[in-house]
Amino acid sequence: MGATWTGNPDTSDIVKGILKNEPSGLDVLFECCGQQEAVDQAVSLLKPGGMLLIVGIPSFDRWSFDVDDLRRKEITVKNVRRQNEMAEKTVEMITKGKIIPDRMLTHTYEFEQIGDAFDLVDNYRDGVMKAMIRF
């Protein structure tokens, strides 16, 4: 899908791999999995003045940050509410061909299987990225 580098955090040191390709760090980083380890990695990857956008929804109540890293690097942390007023715009962009989501689609369900689809996505099972429900 156009990535110039990919890494698997289960098998490699993601921070080391990214910094090898971007030695000065990153300007913006999106945390999308809701894991504390990802936030810690994000802060270490951001360059001074960088921005961390938290998209992931954690299963816990509070994030933890290394205050010295945030302060010294002057990192901005911004929460992003997923799907906030975006569904209609997204459907319009897909309809017009501006977005082609086919490569993200991992599972397809018929309308009668809607409960199974929501259960799969809710529990992040079977490697789901995006599940499609046919009407």
N, CA, C and O atoms as a printed pandas DataFrame, in Angstrom:
     atom_number atom_name residue_name chain_id  residue_number  x_coord  y_coord  z_coord
0              1         N          MET        A               1    0.821   -1.197    0.000
1              2        CA          MET        A               1    0.000    0.000    0.000
2              3         C          MET        A               1    0.859    1.253    0.000
3              4         O          MET        A               1    0.366    2.336    0.314
4              5         N          GLY        A               2    2.133    1.125   -0.346
5              6        CA          GLY        A               2    2.988    2.288   -0.489
6              7         C          GLY        A               2    3.981    2.497    0.637
7              8         O          GLY        A               2    4.743    3.464    0.606
8              9         N          ALA        A               3    3.995    1.629    1.622
9             10        CA          ALA        A               3    4.940    1.786    2.729
10            11         C          ALA        A               3    6.364    1.588    2.213
11            12         O          ALA        A               3    6.613    0.732    1.364
12            13         N          THR        A               4    7.292    2.385    2.731
13            14        CA          THR        A               4    8.695    2.233    2.349
14            15         C          THR        A               4    9.461    1.385    3.351
15            16         O          THR        A               4   10.574    0.946    3.064
16            17         N          TRP        A               5    8.876    1.146    4.534
17            18        CA          TRP        A               5    9.484    0.289    5.541
18            19         C          TRP        A               5    8.375   -0.273    6.408
19            20         O          TRP        A               5    7.425    0.434    6.743
20            21         N          THR        A               6    8.489   -1.539    6.772
21            22        CA          THR        A               6    7.547   -2.140    7.707
22            23         C          THR        A               6    8.329   -2.950    8.730
23            24         O          THR        A               6    9.459   -3.369    8.481
24            25         N          GLY        A               7    7.716   -3.159    9.871
25            26        CA          GLY        A               7    8.342   -3.956   10.910
26            27         C          GLY        A               7    7.295   -4.660   11.740
27            28         O          GLY        A               7    6.144   -4.228   11.805
28            29         N          ASN        A               8    7.691   -5.729   12.366
29            30        CA          ASN        A               8    6.791   -6.507   13.206
30            31         C          ASN        A               8    7.270   -6.400   14.649
31            32         O          ASN        A               8    8.344   -6.910   14.970
32            33         N          PRO        A               9    6.506   -5.752   15.530
33            34        CA          PRO        A               9    6.960   -5.568   16.909
34            35         C          PRO        A               9    7.091   -6.881   17.687
35            36         O          PRO        A               9    7.721   -6.911   18.744
36            37         N          ASP        A              10    6.506   -7.954   17.176
37            38        CA          ASP        A              10    6.638   -9.249   17.841
38            39         C          ASP        A              10    7.968   -9.931   17.527
39            40         O          ASP        A              10    8.393  -10.833   18.248
40            41         N          THR        A              11    8.625   -9.497   16.446
41            42        CA          THR        A              11    9.853  -10.173   16.028
42            43         C          THR        A              11   11.068   -9.265   15.899
43            44         O          THR        A              11   12.181   -9.748   15.688
44            45         N          SER        A              12   10.868   -7.949   16.024
45            46        CA          SER        A              12   12.011   -7.050   15.862
46            47         C          SER        A              12   11.865   -5.818   16.747
47            48         O          SER        A              12   10.788   -5.535   17.272
48            49         N          ASP        A              13   12.963   -5.098   16.900
49            50        CA          ASP        A              13   12.987   -3.856   17.665
50            51         C          ASP        A              13   12.504   -2.736   16.747
51            52         O          ASP        A              13   13.269   -2.213   15.937
52            53         N          ILE        A              14   11.248   -2.378   16.879
53            54        CA          ILE        A              14   10.619   -1.392   16.001
54            55         C          ILE        A              14   11.309   -0.027   16.100
55            56         O          ILE        A              14   11.574    0.614   15.083
56            57         N          VAL        A              15   11.593    0.407   17.307
57            58        CA          VAL        A              15   12.226    1.716   17.499
58            59         C          VAL        A              15   13.557    1.755   16.769
59            60         O          VAL        A              15   13.835    2.707   16.040
60            61         N          LYS        A              16   14.368    0.753   16.951
61            62        CA          LYS        A              16   15.680    0.683   16.305
62            63         C          LYS        A              16   15.531    0.692   14.779
63            64         O          LYS        A              16   16.262    1.395   14.082
64            65         N          GLY        A              17   14.583   -0.090   14.272
65            66        CA          GLY        A              17   14.356   -0.157   12.829
66            67         C          GLY        A              17   13.926    1.176   12.235
67            68         O          GLY        A              17   14.402    1.567   11.169
68            69         N          ILE        A              18   13.034    1.867   12.915
69            70        CA          ILE        A              18   12.568    3.164   12.408
70            71         C          ILE        A              18   13.682    4.199   12.473
71            72         O          ILE        A              18   13.882    4.959   11.526
72            73         N          LEU        A              19   14.409    4.231   13.592
73            74        CA          LEU        A              19   15.486    5.214   13.733
74            75         C          LEU        A              19   16.639    4.949   12.775
75            76         O          LEU        A              19   17.392    5.869   12.454
76            77         N          LYS        A              20   16.791    3.726   12.317
77            78        CA          LYS        A              20   17.807    3.423   11.304
78            79         C          LYS        A              20   17.461    4.145   10.004
79            80         O          LYS        A              20   18.342    4.638    9.299
80            81         N          ASN        A              21   16.157    4.200    9.696
81            82        CA          ASN        A              21   15.693    4.862    8.473
82            83         C          ASN        A              21   15.453    6.354    8.652
83            84         O          ASN        A              21   15.551    7.119    7.692
84            85         N          GLU        A              22   15.140    6.771    9.867
85            86        CA          GLU        A              22   14.870    8.187   10.182
86            87         C          GLU        A              22   15.666    8.553   11.439
87            88         O          GLU        A              22   15.085    8.668   12.519
88            89         N          PRO        A              23   16.980    8.737   11.316
89            90        CA          PRO        A              23   17.833    8.931   12.496
90            91         C          PRO        A              23   17.446   10.108   13.396
91            92         O          PRO        A              23   17.693   10.064   14.602
92            93         N          SER        A              24   16.852   11.144   12.839
93            94        CA          SER        A              24   16.488   12.296   13.669
94            95         C          SER        A              24   15.121   12.134   14.331
95            96         O          SER        A              24   14.712   12.993   15.113
96            97         N          GLY        A              25   14.409   11.046   14.030
97            98        CA          GLY        A              25   13.101   10.802   14.614
98            99         C          GLY        A              25   11.973   11.225   13.691
99           100         O          GLY        A              25   12.198   11.599   12.539
100          101         N          LEU        A              26   10.780   11.162   14.206
101          102        CA          LEU        A              26    9.581   11.441   13.418
102          103         C          LEU        A              26    8.897   12.720   13.889
103          104         O          LEU        A              26    8.957   13.065   15.069
104          105         N          ASP        A              27    8.253   13.412   12.971
105          106        CA          ASP        A              27    7.521   14.634   13.313
106          107         C          ASP        A              27    6.176   14.320   13.959
107          108         O          ASP        A              27    5.777   14.977   14.921
108          109         N          VAL        A              28    5.477   13.316   13.431
109          110        CA          VAL        A              28    4.139   12.966   13.887
110          111         C          VAL        A              28    4.064   11.454   13.982
111          112         O          VAL        A              28    4.599   10.735   13.138
112          113         N          LEU        A              29    3.391   10.983   15.023
113          114        CA          LEU        A              29    3.231    9.547   15.183
114          115         C          LEU        A              29    1.811    9.260   15.657
115          116         O          LEU        A              29    1.312    9.899   16.583
116          117         N          PHE        A              30    1.174    8.298   15.017
117          118        CA          PHE        A              30   -0.169    7.867   15.382
118          119         C          PHE        A              30   -0.068    6.584   16.194
119          120         O          PHE        A              30    0.483    5.597   15.707
120          121         N          GLU        A              31   -0.578    6.573   17.405
121          122        CA          GLU        A              31   -0.699    5.358   18.218
122          123         C          GLU        A              31   -2.106    4.843   17.957
123          124         O          GLU        A              31   -3.084    5.536   18.238
124          125         N          CYS        A              32   -2.214    3.631   17.420
125          126        CA          CYS        A              32   -3.523    3.130   16.999
126          127         C          CYS        A              32   -3.955    1.837   17.660
127          128         O          CYS        A              32   -5.033    1.333   17.346
128          129         N          CYS        A              33   -3.163    1.279   18.562
129          130        CA          CYS        A              33   -3.503   -0.033   19.122
130          131         C          CYS        A              33   -3.958    0.014   20.574
131          132         O          CYS        A              33   -4.428   -0.998   21.095
132          133         N          GLY        A              34   -3.835    1.149   21.238
133          134        CA          GLY        A              34   -4.285    1.253   22.619
134          135         C          GLY        A              34   -3.385    0.536   23.611
135          136         O          GLY        A              34   -3.860    0.076   24.649
136          137         N          GLN        A              35   -2.099    0.431   23.316
137          138        CA          GLN        A              35   -1.159   -0.262   24.189
138          139         C          GLN        A              35   -0.139    0.721   24.774
139          140         O          GLN        A              35    0.386    1.574   24.059
140          141         N          GLN        A              36    0.135    0.598   26.065
141          142        CA          GLN        A              36    1.103    1.477   26.728
142          143         C          GLN        A              36    2.480    1.395   26.066
143          144         O          GLN        A              36    3.146    2.416   25.891
144          145         N          GLU        A              37    2.904    0.195   25.701
145          146        CA          GLU        A              37    4.212    0.029   25.069
146          147         C          GLU        A              37    4.318    0.845   23.784
147          148         O          GLU        A              37    5.380    1.391   23.484
148          149         N          ALA        A              38    3.234    0.933   23.028
149          150        CA          ALA        A              38    3.239    1.708   21.786
150          151         C          ALA        A              38    3.392    3.196   22.078
151          152         O          ALA        A              38    4.088    3.896   21.343
152          153         N          VAL        A              39    2.758    3.688   23.133
153          154        CA          VAL        A              39    2.906    5.097   23.520
154          155         C          VAL        A              39    4.344    5.369   23.950
155          156         O          VAL        A              39    4.914    6.397   23.583
156          157         N          ASP        A              40    4.930    4.467   24.719
157          158        CA          ASP        A              40    6.322    4.626   25.142
158          159         C          ASP        A              40    7.252    4.665   23.930
159          160         O          ASP        A              40    8.156    5.498   23.860
160          161         N          GLN        A              41    7.025    3.767   22.985
161          162        CA          GLN        A              41    7.835    3.748   21.766
162          163         C          GLN        A              41    7.638    5.027   20.963
163          164         O          GLN        A              41    8.594    5.577   20.418
164          165         N          ALA        A              42    6.405    5.494   20.892
165          166        CA          ALA        A              42    6.106    6.711   20.139
166          167         C          ALA        A              42    6.874    7.902   20.690
167          168         O          ALA        A              42    7.473    8.663   19.929
168          169         N          VAL        A              43    6.859    8.066   21.997
169          170        CA          VAL        A              43    7.563    9.195   22.613
170          171         C          VAL        A              43    9.055    9.104   22.309
171          172         O          VAL        A              43    9.691   10.125   22.046
172          173         N          SER        A              44    9.619    7.914   22.341
173          174        CA          SER        A              44   11.047    7.779   22.059
174          175         C          SER        A              44   11.365    8.014   20.588
175          176         O          SER        A              44   12.494    8.375   20.255
176          177         N          LEU        A              45   10.395    7.816   19.703
177          178        CA          LEU        A              45   10.612    8.003   18.268
178          179         C          LEU        A              45   10.400    9.440   17.792
179          180         O          LEU        A              45   10.896    9.819   16.731
180          181         N          LEU        A              46    9.679   10.227   18.556
181          182        CA          LEU        A              46    9.375   11.588   18.116
182          183         C          LEU        A              46   10.574   12.508   18.277
183          184         O          LEU        A              46   11.315   12.428   19.257
184          185         N          LYS        A              47   10.745   13.374   17.303
185          186        CA          LYS        A              47   11.817   14.367   17.394
186          187         C          LYS        A              47   11.322   15.545   18.225
187          188         O          LYS        A              47   10.117   15.655   18.456
188          189         N          PRO        A              48   12.192   16.416   18.675
189          190        CA          PRO        A              48   11.752   17.588   19.439
190          191         C          PRO        A              48   10.686   18.383   18.686
191          192         O          PRO        A              48   10.819   18.667   17.495
192          193         N          GLY        A              49    9.631   18.731   19.413
193          194        CA          GLY        A              49    8.510   19.451   18.808
194          195         C          GLY        A              49    7.518   18.537   18.120
195          196         O          GLY        A              49    6.580   19.014   17.480
196          197         N          GLY        A              50    7.707   17.229   18.239
197          198        CA          GLY        A              50    6.838   16.268   17.567
198          199         C          GLY        A              50    5.459   16.182   18.188
199          200         O          GLY        A              50    5.212   16.698   19.278
200          201         N          MET        A              51    4.559   15.514   17.464
201          202        CA          MET        A              51    3.189   15.370   17.934
202          203         C          MET        A              51    2.797   13.897   17.975
203          204         O          MET        A              51    2.985   13.162   17.005
204          205         N          LEU        A              52    2.252   13.485   19.106
205          206        CA          LEU        A              52    1.726   12.140   19.284
206          207         C          LEU        A              52    0.212   12.218   19.234
207          208         O          LEU        A              52   -0.411   12.905   20.044
208          209         N          LEU        A              53   -0.380   11.511   18.279
209          210        CA          LEU        A              53   -1.827   11.450   18.150
210          211         C          LEU        A              53   -2.278   10.079   18.649
211          212         O          LEU        A              53   -1.904    9.050   18.086
212          213         N          ILE        A              54   -3.074   10.074   19.700
213          214        CA          ILE        A              54   -3.547    8.823   20.291
214          215         C          ILE        A              54   -4.914    8.491   19.708
215          216         O          ILE        A              54   -5.905    9.177   19.961
216          217         N          VAL        A              55   -4.940    7.424   18.923
217          218        CA          VAL        A              55   -6.154    6.968   18.268
218          219         C          VAL        A              55   -6.688    5.701   18.930
219          220         O          VAL        A              55   -7.899    5.513   19.042
220          221         N          GLY        A              56   -5.780    4.842   19.365
221          222        CA          GLY        A              56   -6.159    3.562   19.964
222          223         C          GLY        A              56   -6.973    3.725   21.235
223          224         O          GLY        A              56   -6.817    4.702   21.968
224          225         N          ILE        A              57   -7.826    2.775   21.482
225          226        CA          ILE        A              57   -8.665    2.785   22.673
226          227         C          ILE        A              57   -8.117    1.735   23.641
227          228         O          ILE        A              57   -8.219    0.538   23.375
228          229         N          PRO        A              58   -7.539    2.172   24.758
229          230        CA          PRO        A              58   -6.926    1.222   25.687
230          231         C          PRO        A              58   -7.972    0.469   26.513
231          232         O          PRO        A              58   -9.121    0.895   26.630
232          233         N          SER        A              59   -7.548   -0.643   27.073
233          234        CA          SER        A              59   -8.421   -1.409   27.963
234          235         C          SER        A              59   -8.255   -0.961   29.417
235          236         O          SER        A              59   -8.907   -1.502   30.310
236          237         N          PHE        A              60   -7.392    0.016   29.653
237          238        CA          PHE        A              60   -7.131    0.532   30.998
238          239         C          PHE        A              60   -7.596    1.979   31.088
239          240         O          PHE        A              60   -7.995    2.567   30.083
240          241         N          ASP        A              61   -7.546    2.557   32.290
241          242        CA          ASP        A              61   -8.103    3.888   32.526
242          243         C          ASP        A              61   -7.134    5.052   32.353
243          244         O          ASP        A              61   -7.579    6.171   32.100
244          245         N          ARG        A              62   -5.833    4.832   32.479
245          246        CA          ARG        A              62   -4.890    5.942   32.435
246          247         C          ARG        A              62   -3.642    5.594   31.638
247          248         O          ARG        A              62   -3.075    4.509   31.776
248          249         N          TRP        A              63   -3.221    6.555   30.787
249          250        CA          TRP        A              63   -1.937    6.448   30.100
250          251         C          TRP        A              63   -0.847    6.915   31.052
251          252         O          TRP        A              63   -1.103    7.697   31.968
252          253         N          SER        A              64    0.351    6.438   30.834
253          254        CA          SER        A              64    1.500    6.867   31.603
254          255         C          SER        A              64    2.535    7.439   30.638
255          256         O          SER        A              64    2.780    6.865   29.577
256          257         N          PHE        A              65    3.141    8.565   31.001
257          258        CA          PHE        A              65    4.155    9.196   30.162
258          259         C          PHE        A              65    5.395    9.490   30.979
259          260         O          PHE        A              65    5.305    9.808   32.165
260          261         N          ASP        A              66    6.558    9.386   30.345
261          262        CA          ASP        A              66    7.796    9.824   30.961
262          263         C          ASP        A              66    7.804   11.349   30.840
263          264         O          ASP        A              66    8.016   11.889   29.754
264          265         N          VAL        A              67    7.577   12.028   31.941
265          266        CA          VAL        A              67    7.422   13.486   31.934
266          267         C          VAL        A              67    8.674   14.173   31.402
267          268         O          VAL        A              67    8.574   15.159   30.672
268          269         N          ASP        A              68    9.854   13.664   31.761
269          270        CA          ASP        A              68   11.089   14.290   31.274
270          271         C          ASP        A              68   11.181   14.237   29.755
271          272         O          ASP        A              68   11.563   15.221   29.122
272          273         N          ASP        A              69   10.831   13.087   29.161
273          274        CA          ASP        A              69   10.874   12.990   27.696
274          275         C          ASP        A              69    9.886   13.952   27.042
275          276         O          ASP        A              69   10.225   14.619   26.064
276          277         N          LEU        A              70    8.670   14.026   27.575
277          278        CA          LEU        A              70    7.666   14.937   27.004
278          279         C          LEU        A              70    8.115   16.390   27.115
279          280         O          LEU        A              70    7.981   17.166   26.170
280          281         N          ARG        A              71    8.646   16.745   28.273
281          282        CA          ARG        A              71    9.044   18.130   28.521
282          283         C          ARG        A              71   10.277   18.518   27.701
283          284         O          ARG        A              71   10.291   19.553   27.035
284          285         N          ARG        A              72   11.296   17.685   27.756
285          286        CA          ARG        A              72   12.538   18.014   27.045
286          287         C          ARG        A              72   12.333   18.094   25.539
287          288         O          ARG        A              72   12.914   18.947   24.869
288          289         N          LYS        A              73   11.516   17.215   25.020
289          290        CA          LYS        A              73   11.269   17.196   23.578
290          291         C          LYS        A              73   10.128   18.127   23.161
291          292         O          LYS        A              73    9.889   18.329   21.970
292          293         N          GLU        A              74    9.430   18.689   24.143
293          294        CA          GLU        A              74    8.266   19.549   23.863
294          295         C          GLU        A              74    7.260   18.821   22.966
295          296         O          GLU        A              74    6.809   19.349   21.949
296          297         N          ILE        A              75    6.926   17.601   23.372
297          298        CA          ILE        A              75    5.994   16.761   22.618
298          299         C          ILE        A              75    4.553   17.213   22.869
299          300         O          ILE        A              75    4.162   17.456   24.011
300          301         N          THR        A              76    3.781   17.321   21.814
301          302        CA          THR        A              76    2.353   17.599   21.908
302          303         C          THR        A              76    1.611   16.274   21.841
303          304         O          THR        A              76    1.873   15.457   20.959
304          305         N          VAL        A              77    0.690   16.060   22.763
305          306        CA          VAL        A              77   -0.126   14.849   22.779
306          307         C          VAL        A              77   -1.561   15.251   22.486
307          308         O          VAL        A              77   -2.124   16.122   23.150
308          309         N          LYS        A              78   -2.140   14.612   21.491
309          310        CA          LYS        A              78   -3.509   14.934   21.110
310          311         C          LYS        A              78   -4.305   13.639   20.978
311          312         O          LYS        A              78   -3.860   12.690   20.332
312          313         N          ASN        A              79   -5.479   13.609   21.591
313          314        CA          ASN        A              79   -6.374   12.468   21.454
314          315         C          ASN        A              79   -7.231   12.647   20.212
315          316         O          ASN        A              79   -7.660   13.756   19.893
316          317         N          VAL        A              80   -7.474   11.547   19.518
317          318        CA          VAL        A              80   -8.279   11.573   18.301
318          319         C          VAL        A              80   -9.462   10.650   18.514
319          320         O          VAL        A              80   -9.299    9.457   18.770
320          321         N          ARG        A              81  -10.635   11.207   18.406
321          322        CA          ARG        A              81  -11.841   10.382   18.545
322          323         C          ARG        A              81  -12.156    9.764   17.199
323          324         O          ARG        A              81  -12.464   10.463   16.234
324          325         N          ARG        A              82  -12.076    8.452   17.147
325          326        CA          ARG        A              82  -12.324    7.748   15.898
326          327         C          ARG        A              82  -13.773    7.897   15.479
327          328         O          ARG        A              82  -14.679    7.866   16.312
328          329         N          GLN        A              83  -13.980    8.056   14.216
329          330        CA          GLN        A              83  -15.288    8.080   13.573
330          331         C          GLN        A              83  -16.134    9.297   13.943
331          332         O          GLN        A              83  -17.317    9.347   13.606
332          333         N          ASN        A              84  -15.558   10.263   14.619
333          334        CA          ASN        A              84  -16.319   11.444   15.004
334          335         C          ASN        A              84  -16.692   12.235   13.751
335          336         O          ASN        A              84  -15.851   12.911   13.159
336          337         N          GLU        A              85  -17.957   12.143   13.356
337          338        CA          GLU        A              85  -18.496   12.854   12.200
338          339         C          GLU        A              85  -17.778   12.502   10.896
339          340         O          GLU        A              85  -17.712   13.335    9.992
340          341         N          MET        A              86  -17.235   11.278   10.781
341          342        CA          MET        A              86  -16.466   10.911    9.609
342          343         C          MET        A              86  -17.138    9.864    8.721
343          344         O          MET        A              86  -16.759    9.717    7.559
344          345         N          ALA        A              87  -18.115    9.142    9.235
345          346        CA          ALA        A              87  -18.696    8.035    8.471
346          347         C          ALA        A              87  -19.269    8.507    7.137
347          348         O          ALA        A              87  -18.988    7.905    6.101
348          349         N          GLU        A              88  -20.063    9.570    7.147
349          350        CA          GLU        A              88  -20.674   10.044    5.904
350          351         C          GLU        A              88  -19.617   10.522    4.907
351          352         O          GLU        A              88  -19.703   10.214    3.718
352          353         N          LYS        A              89  -18.625   11.271    5.382
353          354        CA          LYS        A              89  -17.549   11.748    4.506
354          355         C          LYS        A              89  -16.755   10.583    3.925
355          356         O          LYS        A              89  -16.369   10.606    2.756
356          357         N          THR        A              90  -16.515    9.572    4.744
357          358        CA          THR        A              90  -15.745    8.417    4.292
358          359         C          THR        A              90  -16.505    7.646    3.228
359          360         O          THR        A              90  -15.925    7.276    2.207
360          361         N          VAL        A              91  -17.777    7.397    3.441
361          362        CA          VAL        A              91  -18.591    6.694    2.449
362          363         C          VAL        A              91  -18.606    7.481    1.137
363          364         O          VAL        A              91  -18.518    6.892    0.060
364          365         N          GLU        A              92  -18.716    8.794    1.223
365          366        CA          GLU        A              92  -18.704    9.634    0.021
366          367         C          GLU        A              92  -17.375    9.505   -0.725
367          368         O          GLU        A              92  -17.358    9.408   -1.952
368          369         N          MET        A              93  -16.268    9.503    0.010
369          370        CA          MET        A              93  -14.952    9.374   -0.622
370          371         C          MET        A              93  -14.773    7.999   -1.266
371          372         O          MET        A              93  -14.163    7.894   -2.330
372          373         N          ILE        A              94  -15.290    6.957   -0.642
373          374        CA          ILE        A              94  -15.231    5.618   -1.227
374          375         C          ILE        A              94  -16.078    5.570   -2.492
375          376         O          ILE        A              94  -15.641    5.029   -3.507
376          377         N          THR        A              95  -17.289    6.133   -2.442
377          378        CA          THR        A              95  -18.196    6.155   -3.591
378          379         C          THR        A              95  -17.565    6.868   -4.782
379          380         O          THR        A              95  -17.722    6.434   -5.923
380          381         N          LYS        A              96  -16.852    7.966   -4.518
381          382        CA          LYS        A              96  -16.210    8.748   -5.588
382          383         C          LYS        A              96  -14.868    8.163   -6.030
383          384         O          LYS        A              96  -14.234    8.683   -6.948
384          385         N          GLY        A              97  -14.436    7.082   -5.377
385          386        CA          GLY        A              97  -13.174    6.450   -5.751
386          387         C          GLY        A              97  -11.934    7.145   -5.225
387          388         O          GLY        A              97  -10.820    6.828   -5.641
388          389         N          LYS        A              98  -12.118    8.094   -4.310
389          390        CA          LYS        A              98  -10.967    8.784   -3.724
390          391         C          LYS        A              98  -10.231    7.904   -2.720
391          392         O          LYS        A              98   -9.032    8.068   -2.493
392          393         N          ILE        A              99  -10.957    6.978   -2.129
393          394        CA          ILE        A              99  -10.384    5.996   -1.213
394          395         C          ILE        A              99  -10.772    4.623   -1.730
395          396         O          ILE        A              99  -11.937    4.375   -2.041
396          397         N          ILE        A             100   -9.795    3.733   -1.823
397          398        CA          ILE        A             100  -10.070    2.356   -2.231
398          399         C          ILE        A             100   -9.660    1.465   -1.062
399          400         O          ILE        A             100   -8.483    1.142   -0.904
400          401         N          PRO        A             101  -10.633    1.070   -0.247
401          402        CA          PRO        A             101  -10.324    0.365    0.993
402          403         C          PRO        A             101  -10.083   -1.144    0.841
403          404         O          PRO        A             101   -9.882   -1.833    1.841
404          405         N          ASP        A             102  -10.099   -1.661   -0.377
405          406        CA          ASP        A             102  -10.047   -3.107   -0.597
406          407         C          ASP        A             102   -8.882   -3.795    0.106
407          408         O          ASP        A             102   -9.058   -4.890    0.640
408          409         N          ARG        A             103   -7.704   -3.188    0.123
409          410        CA          ARG        A             103   -6.535   -3.838    0.709
410          411         C          ARG        A             103   -6.619   -3.933    2.227
411          412         O          ARG        A             103   -5.941   -4.765    2.829
412          413         N          MET        A             104   -7.436   -3.099    2.851
413          414        CA          MET        A             104   -7.587   -3.157    4.306
414          415         C          MET        A             104   -8.637   -4.183    4.726
415          416         O          MET        A             104   -8.669   -4.599    5.884
416          417         N          LEU        A             105   -9.475   -4.581    3.814
417          418        CA          LEU        A             105  -10.572   -5.506    4.112
418          419         C          LEU        A             105  -10.018   -6.897    4.398
419          420         O          LEU        A             105   -9.354   -7.491    3.549
420          421         N          THR        A             106  -10.287   -7.411    5.582
421          422        CA          THR        A             106   -9.788   -8.741    5.952
422          423         C          THR        A             106  -10.903   -9.763    6.123
423          424         O          THR        A             106  -10.647  -10.964    6.028
424          425         N          HIS        A             107  -12.129   -9.324    6.370
425          426        CA          HIS        A             107  -13.239  -10.238    6.615
426          427         C          HIS        A             107  -14.511   -9.671    5.990
427          428         O          HIS        A             107  -14.730   -8.460    6.000
428          429         N          THR        A             108  -15.344  -10.552    5.448
429          430        CA          THR        A             108  -16.617  -10.141    4.857
430          431         C          THR        A             108  -17.732  -11.001    5.445
431          432         O          THR        A             108  -17.594  -12.218    5.567
432          433         N          TYR        A             109  -18.842  -10.348    5.810
433          434        CA          TYR        A             109  -19.987  -11.038    6.401
434          435         C          TYR        A             109  -21.267  -10.620    5.688
435          436         O          TYR        A             109  -21.401   -9.487    5.226
436          437         N          GLU        A             110  -22.191  -11.549    5.613
437          438        CA          GLU        A             110  -23.527  -11.225    5.126
438          439         C          GLU        A             110  -24.277  -10.538    6.269
439          440         O          GLU        A             110  -23.909  -10.674    7.436
440          441         N          PHE        A             111  -25.333   -9.800    5.918
441          442        CA          PHE        A             111  -26.082   -9.055    6.926
442          443         C          PHE        A             111  -26.595   -9.962    8.050
443          444         O          PHE        A             111  -26.635   -9.557    9.212
444          445         N          GLU        A             112  -26.981  -11.176    7.698
445          446        CA          GLU        A             112  -27.493  -12.107    8.692
446          447         C          GLU        A             112  -26.426  -12.519    9.718
447          448         O          GLU        A             112  -26.764  -13.050   10.776
448          449         N          GLN        A             113  -25.162  -12.282    9.418
449          450        CA          GLN        A             113  -24.038  -12.632   10.300
450          451         C          GLN        A             113  -23.491  -11.416   11.054
451          452         O          GLN        A             113  -22.369  -11.442   11.558
452          453         N          ILE        A             114  -24.284  -10.370   11.123
453          454        CA          ILE        A             114  -23.811   -9.112   11.695
454          455         C          ILE        A             114  -23.300   -9.276   13.135
455          456         O          ILE        A             114  -22.328   -8.627   13.522
456          457         N          GLY        A             115  -23.942  -10.127   13.916
457          458        CA          GLY        A             115  -23.489  -10.363   15.288
458          459         C          GLY        A             115  -22.095  -10.964   15.324
459          460         O          GLY        A             115  -21.271  -10.581   16.156
460          461         N          ASP        A             116  -21.828  -11.905   14.423
461          462        CA          ASP        A             116  -20.502  -12.519   14.344
462          463         C          ASP        A             116  -19.449  -11.482   13.954
463          464         O          ASP        A             116  -18.340  -11.478   14.487
464          465         N          ALA        A             117  -19.811  -10.607   13.023
465          466        CA          ALA        A             117  -18.872   -9.572   12.577
466          467         C          ALA        A             117  -18.517   -8.629   13.722
467          468         O          ALA        A             117  -17.343   -8.328   13.937
468          469         N          PHE        A             118  -19.509   -8.168   14.446
469          470        CA          PHE        A             118  -19.246   -7.252   15.563
470          471         C          PHE        A             118  -18.455   -7.942   16.673
471          472         O          PHE        A             118  -17.604   -7.318   17.306
472          473         N          ASP        A             119  -18.727   -9.213   16.910
473          474        CA          ASP        A             119  -17.975   -9.966   17.921
474          475         C          ASP        A             119  -16.506  -10.085   17.510
475          476         O          ASP        A             119  -15.615   -9.910   18.341
476          477         N          LEU        A             120  -16.252  -10.376   16.252
477          478        CA          LEU        A             120  -14.885  -10.493   15.743
478          479         C          LEU        A             120  -14.116   -9.187   15.934
479          480         O          LEU        A             120  -13.002   -9.186   16.456
480          481         N          VAL        A             121  -14.716   -8.085   15.511
481          482        CA          VAL        A             121  -14.050   -6.783   15.598
482          483         C          VAL        A             121  -13.894   -6.347   17.048
483          484         O          VAL        A             121  -12.845   -5.829   17.431
484          485         N          ASP        A             122  -14.917   -6.551   17.847
485          486        CA          ASP        A             122  -14.863   -6.137   19.250
486          487         C          ASP        A             122  -13.741   -6.831   20.011
487          488         O          ASP        A             122  -13.132   -6.242   20.904
488          489         N          ASN        A             123  -13.470   -8.081   19.657
489          490        CA          ASN        A             123  -12.455   -8.855   20.359
490          491         C          ASN        A             123  -11.129   -8.949   19.595
491          492         O          ASN        A             123  -10.220   -9.661   20.022
492          493         N          TYR        A             124  -11.016   -8.231   18.462
493          494        CA          TYR        A             124   -9.782   -8.210   17.662
494          495         C          TYR        A             124   -9.278   -9.628   17.359
495          496         O          TYR        A             124   -8.084   -9.905   17.474
496          497         N          ARG        A             125  -10.189  -10.514   16.975
497          498        CA          ARG        A             125   -9.808  -11.901   16.708
498          499         C          ARG        A             125   -9.406  -12.099   15.254
499          500         O          ARG        A             125   -9.721  -11.285   14.386
500          501         N          ASP        A             126   -8.709  -13.189   15.013
501          502        CA          ASP        A             126   -8.411  -13.686   13.671
502          503         C          ASP        A             126   -7.699  -12.657   12.792
503          504         O          ASP        A             126   -7.895  -12.649   11.577
504          505         N          GLY        A             127   -6.889  -11.804   13.377
505          506        CA          GLY        A             127   -6.128  -10.834   12.586
506          507         C          GLY        A             127   -6.977   -9.787   11.890
507          508         O          GLY        A             127   -6.550   -9.219   10.884
508          509         N          VAL        A             128   -8.158   -9.522   12.399
509          510        CA          VAL        A             128   -9.066   -8.592   11.734
510          511         C          VAL        A             128   -8.473   -7.184   11.663
511          512         O          VAL        A             128   -7.961   -6.660   12.652
512          513         N          MET        A             129   -8.553   -6.585   10.473
513          514        CA          MET        A             129   -8.214   -5.179   10.315
514          515         C          MET        A             129   -9.512   -4.408   10.054
515          516         O          MET        A             129   -9.831   -3.447   10.755
516          517         N          LYS        A             130  -10.246   -4.845    9.041
517          518        CA          LYS        A             130  -11.542   -4.263    8.729
518          519         C          LYS        A             130  -12.484   -5.376    8.297
519          520         O          LYS        A             130  -12.123   -6.231    7.488
520          521         N          ALA        A             131  -13.669   -5.357    8.832
521          522        CA          ALA        A             131  -14.699   -6.336    8.455
522          523         C          ALA        A             131  -15.806   -5.613    7.692
523          524         O          ALA        A             131  -16.253   -4.541    8.099
524          525         N          MET        A             132  -16.238   -6.202    6.599
525          526        CA          MET        A             132  -17.286   -5.629    5.753
526          527         C          MET        A             132  -18.563   -6.420    5.955
527          528         O          MET        A             132  -18.542   -7.650    6.006
528          529         N          ILE        A             133  -19.677   -5.706    6.071
529          530        CA          ILE        A             133  -20.993   -6.343    6.171
530          531         C          ILE        A             133  -21.749   -6.014    4.881
531          532         O          ILE        A             133  -21.936   -4.847    4.537
532          533         N          ARG        A             134  -22.168   -7.038    4.191
533          534        CA          ARG        A             134  -22.917   -6.849    2.922
534          535         C          ARG        A             134  -24.394   -6.694    3.228
535          536         O          ARG        A             134  -24.956   -7.446    4.025
536          537         N          PHE        A             135  -25.017   -5.720    2.593
537          538        CA          PHE        A             135  -26.454   -5.499    2.741
538          539         C          PHE        A             135  -27.174   -5.934    1.498
539          540         O          PHE        A             135  -28.398   -5.828    1.425
